Amino acid sequence: MNFEKEYCRYRTLVDNYLSRFIKEEKPKTVYEPVRYVLEGGGKRIRPVLLLLSCEVVGGRRRDAIHAGAGIEILHNFTLVHDDIMDHAASRRGRATVHTKWDSNVAILVGDELLALAYRALLRTESVHIRKIAKLFTEGVVEVCEGQGFDKEFETRSGVTVDDYLLMIRKKTGKMITVATEIGAVIGSASDRQAKALRAYGQHVGRAFQLQDDLLDIIGDEREFGKVVGGDVMEGKRTFLLLEAFRRARGKDRALLRSAFRNGGVSRSGVAEVRRIYFETGVIDATRAAVRRESTRAKTRLQSLPASNARALLLWMTDMLLNRTH
């Protein structure tokens, strides 16, 4: 099987759905930026995981496409609001909504995307629709909690690596876990299969965020689509920053402490922080954590029946581990 081609086929299914989903044209203030967001591309990781999680337990992708589109729209809702809170000027190499329009429009567009996500999800024909909606809703709640922790950590002293791991489990990992859980429900998974897919999603979610944090400091800005070093400049408590602070000594530790106290560093200070990350071994430690979580994720898949869907899920796990953007 040509995994890249097969993955693109699933991604195209989602893209085609999204391009046909919104029929409304007015008010332009709402629907023009909504289309702008949904046409912005992306890897469509969450909907593809949802479709494959349905298929790997014997379900049909056409039964899961509405939920898949719903979770992708929901993901984009979180990005629009995150970009406002993070003062991000670009996303996927394009101007963010609040930059291209303004913050009021971006808030409204985010709210509309949340409603549209439920509109898509609730088109799912399943006897388990109540359970599906509950999983989806709990995902929204935990993502908001995770974002709340993320903002609190920017000014809170004494944030630990465990605090950080709780935050990413909610902010990033939860939506990936919800995707695998909902796919399992639509595919009528057994309890054992559902548990395996939930654990798979949890490990992938953690690996994905750790890799994202890593790319923020060592990625190629053209490929990454965002300003490299943005987390450091914003003073975000990431695994790298917290672990480097634990390991660093002397002037390096003082520099990292100033990043905590001053809410980040200047753009010129990013290079110094990057140096500390390399010299303290934090870059290698983060890479090792990504590999460990990815291995655990793939191990959970081995308990599911061998199929093209399982093979593609295994390939996607490696693809996410080795991504550069």
N, C-alpha and C positions, 0 to 999 in steps of 0.2 A: 504494500500500500504506500502510495505517495502521501506522506503525512501532511506536508505543507499544503499540497493541493486539496486534500480532504478537509483540513482545517479552514482553508479559504472558502470552501463550499459551504460550510456551516456559517461562517461569518457573513457570507453573501446572503444566506437565507435571512439572517437578522437584519442586515442592511436593507434588503428589499422590503421586509415587513415595515421597518421604520419609515421608509420613503413613502409608503402608501397609507400609513396609519393616520396621519393628521389631515383631515379634509378641510378644516376651517382656515379662512384667510384673514378674517378681521376679528378683533382689532390687530392691526399690523404691529403695534407695540408689543403684543404678546407672541403672535405666531411667527413673525419674521425671525426674532432671536431664538425661538424654540426650534425652528427648522435649522437655523445656523448651528445650534448646539448638536442636534442629532445627525447633521450631515458632516460633523467634524471628524468622523472616522473613529479610530481607536481599534484596539485588538479584539473587542467584544468578548473578552475572556469569560465574564460571568454568564452571559446567555449561552455561550458554547458549552461551558461546563454544565449548565442546567440541562441542555438538550442531550448531552452525552450521558449524564447521570440517569436520565430517564431511559435511554436506550440500553445502557449497560445492564439494567435489571429486567430487560424485556419489553420496555415501553416503546411508543412510537413518537418520533420527533414532532410530527404534526400536532400531536396532543399537547406538546410542551411549548410550542412556539409563542403562544400568547404570553405565558409566564416568562419565557426567555426575553421577549421584548420588554416586558414590564420591568424586569430587574435591570436591564440596560438603561431604560429611561430613568429608573430610580437612581442608578449610579451617576448618571449625568446631572440629576438634581443635586446630589451631594457635591459634585465638582463645581457647579455654578456658585453655590453658597460658600464652599471652601475658598474659592478664588477671591471672593469679596473679603472674607475674614483674613486671608493671607496676603492681601494686597498684590495678588499675582497679576502680572500684565499679560502673560501669554499662557496658552494651554495647547499642547499638541502643535506647537509652531504657529498658532493663530492667536489673535487678540482675544482676551477673555470678554465675557458678555458685559461686565461692568466697565471695562475699558472701551469697548466698541460702542456701547450705548451709555448707560450710567448705572449706578448702584441700585436705584429704585427699580429700574427695568429688570435688572438681574435678580433682585429679590422676588419680583412678580413672576419672572420666568421660572425660577426655581420652584415656586409654589405651584405653578401650572404643570411643570414636569412631574411633580409628586402626584398630582391628581391624574395625569395621563398615565402614569405608571400603574395606578390602580385600575384605570379604565381597561388597559391591556390585560392585566393579570386576571380580572374578573370575567374576561371572555373565555377563560379556560373551562372546558366542559369536563368536570370530574366530580365523582361522588364525594371526593375529599376536599372540595373547594373551601370549606370552612377551615380545615387544617392548613391548607395552602395559604389562605389569607392571614391566618394567625402567625405563621412562620414569617411571612412577608412583613407584617406589621411589627413584630418583635425585632425584625432586622432594622426597620426604620428607627425604632426606639433606641436600639443599641448603637447604631451609627451616630445618632445625635449625642448619646452619652459619651461615646468615644471622642467626638469632636470637642465636647465640653472638657473632658480630661486634657486633651491636647492643648487647649487654650489655657487652662488652669496651670499646666506644667510650665508654661512660658514664664510665669512669675512666681511659681512656688519653689521654695527651697526644699532640699532633701528628697527630691524625686529619685526613685531607685529604678534599676533595670526591671524589677518585677512590676513596678507601677507602669513602666513603659509597655511591657508585654501585655498587661491588662488593657491598656489603651488601644494598642493595635489590634488586639483580638476583637474589640468592639468596633473601632473606626474602619478598619480595612478588612480584617478577617471575617467579620460576621456576614458581610454580604456575599463573600465567596462560599462560606458555609451554608448560608441560606439557599444559594443557587444549587448546591449539590443535594441539600435536603428536599427542596421542592421538586427537583427532578426525580428523586427517589420516590416521593409520594405519588407524583403523576404516573410513574412507571409501575406502581403497585409493588414496591420493593418489600421483601420480608424484613422483619425487625433486624436481623443480622446484617442484611445488605444495607439497610438505612443507617445503621450504626457505623458501618465501614465507610460509607460515603460522607457521613457527617465528620468523622475523624479525618478523612482525606481532605475535606474542605478546610478544616481547622489548620492542618499542617501546611497546606498550600497557601492559605491566607497569611500565615506567619512568615513563610519563606518569601512571599511576594512583597510584603512590606519591608522586610529586612533588605531585600534586593533593591527596592525603591530608595531606601535610605542610603544605600551604598552608591547607587547611581547619582544621587544628588550631589555627592562630593567628588566622585571620580568619573562620572559620565561625560559623554560628548554633548555639548549644549545643542548642537544642530540635530543630533539624533534624539536627545532627551526631550526636546520641545519645551523646556523650562530653563530658567536661569540656574546653572550649576552652582551649588553652594547656597542656594536659597534657604535651606533649613538652618544653616549656621548663621546666616544674616538675620533670620527671624528669631533666633534664639530657641529653636525647637529642641526639646529634650528627645533626642533619638538614641537608639541603642549605641551608636558610635560615640556620641558626645558623652553619655553617661559612663560608658565603659572606659573611654579615654580619660575622663576625670578621675576615675577610680585608680587607673594605672599610672597616670602622669605624676611627676614630681617637680619641685622647684619652679622655675619660670614658666614652664609649660603648664603646670597645674594652675598657676596664677592667671595665665592667659585664659584658660578654659573657665576659671571661676569668674573672670570679668565678663565672659560671654553669657554666663548665667545671670549675673547681676545687672548687666546693661541691656539685656534683651537682645543679644546677638552681637555680631562683629560687623565691621565695615567690609565692603567688597574686597578691599586690599588685604584684609585680615584672613580671608578664606584660605589663602595659600598656606599661612602659618598653621591653621587648624588642620588642614590636610596633612601637612608634614608631621604633626603630632600623632595623627591617626595612624600613619604608616609606621612611625618610629616606636609607638607603643604596642604595635601588633594588632590594633583594633580592626584594620582593614581585613587582615587575614582571619581574625576571629569572627567577623561578620560573614565573610565568605564561607567559613566552616559551618556557621549556624544555618545559613541558607541551604548548604548541602545536606546537613543533618535533617532539617525539616522536610526537604524534598524526598529524601530517602524514606523517611517515616511515612510520608504521603503515599509513595509508590508501594510500600509494603502493605498498606491497608487495601490497596486495589487488588492485590494478589488473591484476596479471599473471594473476589467476584468472578463470575464465569468468564472464561476466555472469549473474546469477541473483538470485532473491529473497533467498537466503542471503547472497550478497555484499553486496547492498544493505542488509540488516539489520546485517551486520558493520560496514559503513561508518557507519551511523546510530549503532550502539552506541559506536563510537569517539568520535563527537561528543558523545553523551550522557554518557560518562564524563568527557570534557573539561569539560563545562559543569555537572556535578553540584554540588550544594551540601551533600551529606552522603554 
